[in-house]
Amino acid sequence: MTDPLVCGSFPPGTHFLWHILNAVMLGVLLAATARFGKAVGSRQ
């Protein structure tokens, strides 16, 4: 939705932002899982 508006002034577009935000979200989820997740089969 934003790409057509931005492409006139910023030719690379905004698609790379999608990948950056996905990578950030994956990092947040992995960090949360490592910190708060329980191991499978644990009795905690």
C-alpha positions in Angstrom: 0.0 0.0 0.0 2.8 2.4 0.8 5.2 1.3 -1.9 3.4 3.2 -4.8 3.5 6.4 -2.8 7.2 6.1 -1.8 8.6 4.8 -5.0 8.6 8.2 -6.7 10.9 9.7 -4.2 12.7 6.5 -3.0 13.2 4.1 -5.9 14.3 1.0 -3.9 10.8 1.0 -2.3 9.8 -0.4 1.0 10.0 -4.1 0.5 13.3 -4.4 2.3 11.6 -3.0 5.4 9.3 -6.0 5.4 12.4 -8.3 5.7 14.0 -6.2 8.4 10.8 -6.1 10.5 10.4 -9.9 10.1 13.9 -10.4 11.2 13.4 -8.2 14.3 10.2 -10.0 15.2 11.9 -13.4 14.8 14.7 -12.2 17.1 12.1 -11.0 19.7 10.2 -14.3 19.6 13.4 -16.3 19.9 14.6 -14.3 22.8 11.3 -14.6 24.6 11.2 -18.3 24.0 14.8 -18.7 25.3 14.0 -16.6 28.4 10.4 -17.8 29.3 9.9 -21.0 27.4 9.9 -24.4 29.1 11.7 -27.4 27.7 9.5 -30.1 26.3 8.7 -32.7 28.9 10.0 -30.5 31.8 8.2 -30.8 35.1 8.5 -27.2 36.2 
